[in-house]
Amino acid sequence: MTSVARAVRHRVDPAPFTALVALGDLVCIAAFVLLGVTVGHESIDPLARPGRVALTFLSFAVGWAVTSVAGGLYSVDARASPTAAVARTIPAWIGAALVAQGLRATPVFPGGAALTFFLVSVGVVLALLVPWRVAVAVLSDD
């Protein structure tokens, strides 16, 4: 087994509940993206420009995939208590938003990078992710 696989195994609990948690995380991120493109500064119809919406979502999802696994957010320890959930979620999302801004600074992803958008994405997504992750910690049987 490679060292990468070993490292991931310690950070991801291979249980069905973990998949549910990950799905909830992605729903929180998708809600932010959809809110942003429909009523935010862009005000576009997501059905008319699904590629733009998908790429915007993808930039944040990639960032979250990297930082959530690196931060052990899918481990049993991450849902051991509400305090643990909050303590891991906040820095992981800040890192994810930084990764997303880096991706958005490339010609591949739409929107460009901007400090104000970074701050908005951190605030809004944390307002969605933190309660979700606290609920996960409270409801977890681990």
C-alpha angles and dihedrals in degrees: 000000000000122000090245092056090048092050093049092048089060091050101044125057105214095221133120089245089061090057089052091051091050091049090052090050091053091048089055091050092045091050089055093048094047092046090049097050096042104040103007130081095304100049095192131152106251091208091055093049106027093152092059092047092047093050091047090051091044093056090057095039091054090049091049093047091055099043099036093054093042089049094048094240092151094053126103089246091061091062097038092106140353089253092055090048093053094042091055100036098055099056092038092055093045087053092046091052090050091051090048091051090050090052091046089054089066124080090244096071126052127235104043126234121290134167092225092053090047090055093046092048091050093049099043098042092046088052086058102034100045096058089043092051092045089052089050090052092048094047097041117112092208 
